[in-house]
Amino acid sequence: MKPAEGQPRKVIPITPVGAESSQTEVISLYEAQKKIYPRSISGVFARWRWAMVFLTQLVFYGLPWLEWGQRQMVLFDLGARRFYIFGLVLYPQDFIYLTGLLIISALSLFLFTAVAGRLWCGFSCPQTVYTEMFMWIEHKVEGDRSARMRLDNGPWTFEKIWKKSVKQAIWIAVAFWTGFTFVGYFVPIRELGGELLALQGGWQIFWVIFYGLATYGNAGFLREQVCKYMCPYARFQSAMFDRDTLVVSYDPERGEPRGPRNKTVDHKAAGLGDCIDCTLCVQVCPTGIDIRNGLQYECIGCGLCVDACNTVMDKMKYPRGLIRFSTQNGVKNHWTQSQMLKRVLRPRVLFYSAVLVVLCIGMLASLVVRTPLKVDIVRDRAALSRIVAGGKLENIYRLQIMNATEGAQRYTISAHGMEGLEVASETAIDIGPAESRWVVVRLQIPYGSASPGSHTVYFDIQAQGDKAQVAEKSVFLVPR
């Protein structure tokens, strides 16, 4: 067997029994990857895919440029350790909300997969969206599927050079604008633009280039290889599928035996199924699979083969649905759409839905009752306890007070928990909007009013003119 040019080879010596000499045989370790040239198709699912491209990219590219008051509407400011999401200001102490959001996202993915397969992969995954955008650019510059194949297989001419150059230039522009936008969620995007134009901000430039190159490589070259070999979701999705999951399905009872024929021929009398073996379903597939071979892990559930097959069925005046979204039980038992939908509310779907609803309600309720004030207490280790003028015993603390609102606030500090406990330092502090400040607080009690040891005390921080109030526990040390 002769391997393709440039293909890795392994030479294994073979020694016949009783022979002293050896001969070699070339064995290929893997098949050379063939480039996929997806064919353009129009139809219901193709329009839905483009609708999701416009929706997701309108949000992604547009959101960093919107303002909320005097700041960026959505900004994850890692340097200042604050996340701004519309009217919310979140601190590292609010990490629980990110955890909740990730859990909700994972459960949503499980739920959608159990109900209708890889809808996320086929319509909303960034890899799918950007691959679709890059292939559209390729189609507009180089032509349709057959023109692209002729161009790639032909010699390097002036036409081929300028078309390839224009395509690559547009790809690079889109990729680096995507990287710039992504970094703009972590650095104020208007400041980021100014820094890049002035060639300032080393790490910002690095990450813009990094994410730009990642987009360029994944969407322009790797494409379906990411879905087939790099994405772990394609590997464990089978654990979330069952025979009542809606997936792209080919009806072999109706389609087989397949074969070409003329429109005027009675294919039933000729012993043929409805499939005319035109291979359009394979040509439009972005991962290059043949759905007629059954359910495969490479299928991303985009439905383009359904559009292609329905187009052919219309031309042949056959009923639609030879390839359709159906369940394995539905195809086997010839169920109607309503019969299949009745199987949607099965135990695993109800479980996912119930947990998802509880988590969403809990997270929303937590955000509604969330106190826009954070307080951390650190004891001053340099002076744990001391006797001061006036016969007072004093402990010193450092309080970090974080204003999680969009306006300046004035906070009052008080304490309780021991007899005669009083705040001997400043009891009012002003903090600007979305700022934090460290404050030294001195607590005193009359000497001899408490037994030696550790005593629990509480700091009360109250926003003046606001209901925001936080009580934090600490300890007051009385020496022996």
C-alpha positions in Angstrom: 0.0 0.0 0.0 1.4 3.3 -1.0 0.8 6.2 1.4 -0.2 9.7 0.3 2.6 12.1 -0.1 3.8 13.6 3.2 1.9 11.0 5.2 3.7 9.6 8.3 5.1 6.1 7.7 6.3 3.3 9.9 8.7 0.7 8.6 8.3 -2.7 10.3 10.8 -5.5 9.5 9.4 -8.8 8.5 11.6 -11.9 8.9 10.2 -15.1 7.3 10.6 -18.3 9.3 14.0 -19.9 8.6 15.3 -16.9 6.6 18.4 -14.9 7.7 17.6 -11.8 5.5 14.8 -9.4 6.3 12.5 -7.3 4.1 10.5 -4.3 4.9 6.8 -3.4 4.4 5.5 0.2 4.6 2.4 0.4 6.9 0.3 3.6 7.1 -0.5 4.7 10.7 -3.5 6.8 9.7 -5.4 8.0 6.6 -4.5 11.4 5.2 -7.1 13.9 6.1 -9.2 15.1 3.2 -10.4 18.6 3.1 -14.1 19.0 3.3 -15.9 21.4 0.9 -19.4 21.9 2.3 -22.0 22.8 -0.3 -24.3 25.8 0.3 -27.9 25.0 0.9 -31.1 26.9 1.7 -33.9 25.8 3.9 -35.4 26.0 7.3 -32.4 24.8 9.3 -30.0 26.8 7.2 -32.0 30.0 8.0 -32.1 29.1 11.7 -28.3 28.7 11.7 -27.8 32.1 10.2 -30.3 33.6 12.6 -28.2 32.3 15.4 -25.0 33.7 13.8 -26.5 37.2 13.6 -28.0 37.0 17.1 -24.9 35.7 18.9 -22.5 38.0 17.1 -24.7 41.0 17.6 -24.5 40.4 21.3 -20.8 39.5 21.3 -19.5 42.4 19.2 -22.0 45.0 20.4 -22.2 44.5 24.1 -18.8 45.8 25.1 -19.6 49.2 23.4 -22.8 49.8 25.4 -22.6 51.9 28.5 -24.4 51.8 31.9 -24.1 55.2 33.5 -20.5 56.2 33.2 -19.0 52.8 32.7 -19.0 49.8 30.3 -22.2 47.8 30.6 -20.5 44.4 30.9 -16.9 44.4 32.1 -14.9 41.8 34.0 -12.2 44.0 35.5 -9.7 41.5 36.7 -7.2 44.2 37.8 -9.7 45.9 40.1 -11.2 42.6 41.0 -14.7 43.7 40.1 -17.3 42.4 37.6 -19.8 44.8 36.2 -22.9 43.2 34.7 -25.5 45.8 33.9 -26.5 47.3 37.3 -24.6 44.7 39.3 -21.2 45.1 40.8 -19.7 41.7 41.8 -16.6 41.1 43.9 -14.4 38.0 44.4 -16.6 37.2 47.4 -19.5 36.8 45.0 -17.8 33.9 43.3 -20.7 31.7 44.3 -22.8 33.4 41.5 -20.3 32.3 38.9 -20.4 28.8 40.2 -24.2 28.8 40.1 -24.1 30.1 36.5 -21.7 27.4 35.4 -23.9 24.7 37.0 -27.0 26.1 35.4 -25.3 26.2 32.0 -24.1 22.6 32.4 -27.6 21.4 33.4 -29.2 23.3 30.5 -26.8 21.6 28.1 -27.7 18.2 29.6 -31.4 19.0 29.3 -31.3 20.2 25.7 -29.1 17.2 24.7 -31.5 14.7 26.3 -34.4 16.3 24.5 -33.0 17.2 21.1 -29.4 16.1 20.8 -26.5 18.5 19.9 -28.6 21.6 19.2 -25.9 23.7 20.9 -23.2 22.3 18.6 -25.2 22.8 15.5 -26.5 26.3 16.1 -24.8 28.2 18.9 -21.4 26.9 19.6 -18.7 29.5 18.8 -16.8 27.0 16.8 -19.8 26.4 14.6 -20.7 30.1 14.4 -17.2 31.3 13.4 -16.7 28.4 11.0 -20.0 29.4 9.3 -18.8 33.0 9.0 -15.4 32.0 7.6 -16.9 29.5 5.1 -19.3 32.3 3.9 -16.3 34.6 3.3 -14.6 31.7 1.4 -17.8 31.1 -0.7 -18.1 34.8 -1.6 -14.4 35.2 -2.6 -13.6 31.8 -4.2 -17.0 30.7 -5.4 -19.3 27.7 -4.8 -18.2 24.2 -3.9 -17.1 23.1 -7.3 -15.3 26.3 -7.9 -13.4 26.0 -4.7 -12.4 22.4 -5.5 -11.1 23.4 -8.9 -9.2 26.3 -7.5 -7.5 24.2 -4.8 -6.6 21.4 -7.3 -5.5 23.7 -10.0 -2.0 25.3 -10.5 -1.0 28.6 -8.9 -2.3 31.3 -11.3 -2.8 35.0 -10.8 -6.5 34.4 -10.1 -5.7 31.8 -7.5 -3.2 34.0 -5.8 -5.4 37.1 -5.5 -8.4 35.1 -4.4 -6.5 33.3 -1.7 -4.9 36.5 -0.6 -8.2 38.4 -0.3 -9.7 35.5 1.6 -6.9 35.3 4.0 -6.9 39.1 4.5 -10.6 39.1 5.4 -10.1 36.1 7.7 -7.3 37.8 9.5 -9.3 41.0 9.9 -12.3 39.2 11.3 -10.2 37.0 13.6 -8.3 39.9 15.2 -11.4 42.0 15.6 -12.9 39.0 17.4 -9.8 38.8 19.6 -9.9 42.6 20.3 -13.6 42.3 21.2 -13.0 39.4 23.5 -10.2 41.2 25.4 -12.6 44.2 25.5 -14.7 42.3 28.0 -11.8 42.4 30.5 -10.3 45.8 29.7 -12.5 48.8 28.9 -12.8 48.5 25.2 -12.4 52.2 24.4 -9.2 52.4 26.4 -8.0 49.1 24.8 -8.5 50.6 21.4 -6.4 53.6 22.3 -3.6 51.5 23.8 -3.4 49.3 20.7 -3.3 52.2 18.4 -0.4 53.7 20.5 1.2 50.2 20.7 0.9 50.3 24.5 -0.1 47.6 26.9 2.0 44.5 26.3 -0.2 41.9 27.8 -3.3 43.3 26.1 -1.6 43.1 22.7 -0.5 39.5 23.5 -4.0 38.3 24.3 -5.6 40.1 21.3 -3.1 38.3 19.1 -3.6 35.0 20.9 -7.3 34.9 20.6 -7.2 36.3 17.1 -4.9 33.5 16.1 -7.1 30.9 17.9 -10.1 32.1 15.9 -8.2 32.2 12.7 -6.8 28.7 13.1 -10.0 27.0 14.5 -12.5 28.6 12.1 -10.3 28.9 9.0 -8.4 25.6 9.0 -9.3 23.1 11.8 -13.0 23.6 11.4 -14.7 20.2 11.7 -11.5 18.7 13.3 -12.2 20.6 16.5 -15.7 19.1 16.7 -14.5 15.6 15.8 -11.3 15.3 17.7 -10.7 18.2 20.1 -14.1 18.9 21.7 -14.9 16.6 24.6 -18.6 17.1 24.3 -18.7 15.0 21.1 -17.3 12.1 23.2 -19.5 12.1 26.2 -22.8 13.1 24.4 -23.7 9.5 24.0 -24.2 9.2 27.7 -27.0 11.8 27.5 -28.7 10.3 24.4 -31.4 7.6 24.6 -33.7 6.2 22.1 -36.2 9.0 22.7 -33.8 11.8 22.0 -34.6 13.8 18.8 -31.6 13.5 16.4 -31.1 13.8 12.7 -32.2 10.5 11.4 -32.3 8.7 8.0 -35.3 6.3 7.4 -33.7 3.2 5.9 -37.0 1.4 5.5 -38.2 4.2 3.2 -35.0 5.0 1.5 -33.4 1.6 0.8 -32.5 0.3 -1.6 -31.1 3.5 -2.9 -30.2 4.3 -6.5 -30.5 6.9 -9.3 -33.6 7.0 -11.4 -35.6 9.2 -13.7 -38.6 11.2 -12.4 -40.9 9.3 -14.8 -39.9 5.9 -13.4 -42.1 4.2 -10.9 -39.4 3.5 -8.4 -41.6 1.3 -6.2 -42.2 -1.0 -9.1 -38.5 -1.0 -9.9 -37.8 -2.1 -6.3 -36.1 1.2 -5.3 -36.5 3.2 -2.2 -37.0 7.0 -2.1 -33.2 7.8 -1.8 -31.9 8.6 -5.2 -28.2 8.4 -4.0 -27.5 12.0 -5.0 -25.2 12.4 -2.0 -26.3 16.0 -1.4 -26.8 15.2 2.3 -23.1 14.3 2.4 -22.0 17.4 0.4 -23.7 19.9 2.7 -22.5 18.3 5.9 -20.0 20.5 7.7 -18.3 17.4 9.2 -18.4 15.4 6.0 -20.3 12.4 7.3 -23.0 10.3 5.6 -26.1 10.4 7.8 -27.4 7.4 5.9 -25.0 5.2 7.8 -26.9 5.9 11.0 -26.2 8.0 14.2 -22.6 9.1 14.4 -20.7 11.0 17.1 -19.4 13.5 14.4 -23.0 14.7 13.7 -23.5 18.1 15.2 -27.3 18.2 14.6 -27.2 21.2 12.3 -30.0 19.8 10.1 -28.5 20.9 6.8 -28.8 17.4 5.4 -32.5 17.6 6.2 -32.8 20.8 4.1 -30.8 19.2 1.2 -32.9 16.0 1.3 -36.2 17.9 1.4 -35.1 19.9 -1.6 -34.5 16.7 -3.6 -37.8 15.1 -2.4 -39.7 18.2 -3.6 -38.0 17.9 -7.0 -38.8 14.2 -7.3 -42.4 14.8 -5.9 -41.8 12.4 -3.1 -43.0 13.1 0.5 -40.5 15.0 2.7 -38.9 13.5 5.7 -36.6 10.8 4.4 -34.0 12.6 6.5 -35.6 14.4 9.5 -35.3 15.1 13.2 -36.7 12.1 14.8 -36.0 9.6 17.6 -34.7 6.1 17.2 -37.9 4.7 18.6 -39.9 7.0 16.3 -38.2 5.7 13.2 -38.4 2.1 14.3 -42.0 2.2 15.4 -43.2 4.6 12.7 -44.5 7.1 15.3 -46.0 10.4 14.4 -44.6 13.7 15.6 -47.1 14.0 18.4 -46.4 10.4 19.6 -42.6 11.2 19.8 -43.2 14.5 21.6 -45.2 12.6 24.2 -42.0 10.8 25.1 -40.2 14.0 25.8 -41.5 14.2 29.4 -39.5 11.1 30.6 -37.9 10.8 34.0 -34.4 12.1 33.1 -35.9 15.2 31.4 -38.2 15.9 34.3 -35.2 15.6 36.7 -33.0 18.0 34.7 -35.9 20.4 34.4 -36.8 20.3 38.1 -33.2 20.9 39.3 -32.7 23.6 36.7 -35.9 25.5 37.8 -34.9 25.3 41.5 -31.3 26.6 40.8 -32.6 29.4 38.6 -35.2 30.5 41.2 -32.6 30.3 44.0 -30.0 32.3 42.1 -32.5 35.0 41.1 -33.8 35.2 44.7 -30.2 35.5 46.0 -29.5 38.3 43.6 -32.7 40.2 44.6 -32.0 40.0 48.3 -28.2 40.5 47.9 -26.8 43.2 50.1 -24.7 45.7 48.1 -22.1 45.8 50.9 -19.2 43.5 51.7 -17.1 43.5 54.8 -13.9 41.5 55.7 -12.3 41.7 59.1 -8.6 41.1 59.8 -7.2 41.3 63.3 -4.1 43.5 63.7 -1.4 40.9 64.6 1.1 43.5 65.7 -1.1 44.6 68.6 -3.5 41.9 69.7 -4.5 43.5 73.0 -3.2 46.4 75.1 -4.1 48.7 78.0 -4.5 52.4 76.9 -5.1 55.7 78.8 -8.2 55.9 80.8 -8.0 52.3 82.1 -9.3 50.8 78.9 -8.4 47.5 77.3 -8.2 47.8 73.5 -8.1 45.5 70.5 -7.3 46.7 67.0 -8.9 45.4 63.8 -8.7 46.2 60.1 -11.9 46.2 58.2 -12.2 46.1 54.4 -15.5 47.7 53.5 -16.6 47.3 49.8 -19.3 49.5 48.3 -21.1 47.3 45.7 -23.4 50.1 44.5 -23.0 52.7 41.7 -23.2 55.7 44.1 -21.1 57.1 46.9 -22.1 55.8 50.3 -21.5 56.8 53.9 -21.2 54.0 56.4 -21.5 54.0 60.2 -19.5 51.4 62.3 -20.6 50.1 65.6 -20.0 47.0 67.7 -21.7 44.9 70.3 -21.3 41.6 72.2 -19.5 42.7 75.4 -20.4 44.8 78.4 -19.1 48.4 77.9 -17.9 47.7 74.4 -17.4 50.9 72.3 -15.7 52.0 69.1 -12.8 54.3 70.0 -11.9 55.2 66.4 -13.8 56.9 63.6 -17.4 55.6 63.4 -18.3 57.0 59.9 -16.6 56.5 56.6 -17.2 57.7 53.1 -16.6 55.3 50.2 -17.0 56.1 46.5 -19.1 54.1 44.0 -17.9 50.5 43.4 -14.8 51.1 45.6 -13.4 49.4 48.7 -11.4 50.8 51.5 -9.4 49.5 54.5 -10.3 51.0 57.9 -8.5 50.7 61.2 -11.1 50.2 64.0 -10.2 50.2 67.7 -12.6 48.5 70.2 -12.3 49.2 73.9 -13.8 47.8 77.1 -13.3 48.9 80.8 -10.2 47.1 82.2 -11.4 44.2 84.4 -14.9 44.1 83.0 -14.4 40.8 81.2 -12.8 37.5 82.2 -9.5 36.5 80.5 -9.9 34.7 77.2 -11.5 35.1 73.8 -14.9 36.8 73.6 -17.2 37.0 70.6 -18.0 40.5 69.3 -20.0 41.7 66.3 -19.3 44.6 64.0 -22.3 46.4 62.6 -21.8 48.4 59.4 -24.8 50.4 58.2 -25.3 52.5 55.1 -26.7 55.9 56.0 -30.0 56.5 54.2 -30.1 52.9 53.0 -31.2 49.5 54.2 -27.9 47.9 53.5 -26.5 46.5 56.7 -23.9 43.8 57.5 -23.0 42.2 60.8 -19.6 40.4 60.9 -18.3 38.3 63.8 -14.8 38.5 65.3 -13.2 38.0 68.7 -12.0 40.3 71.5 -8.9 39.0 73.4 -8.6 39.7 77.1 -5.1 38.8 78.4 -4.6 36.9 81.7 
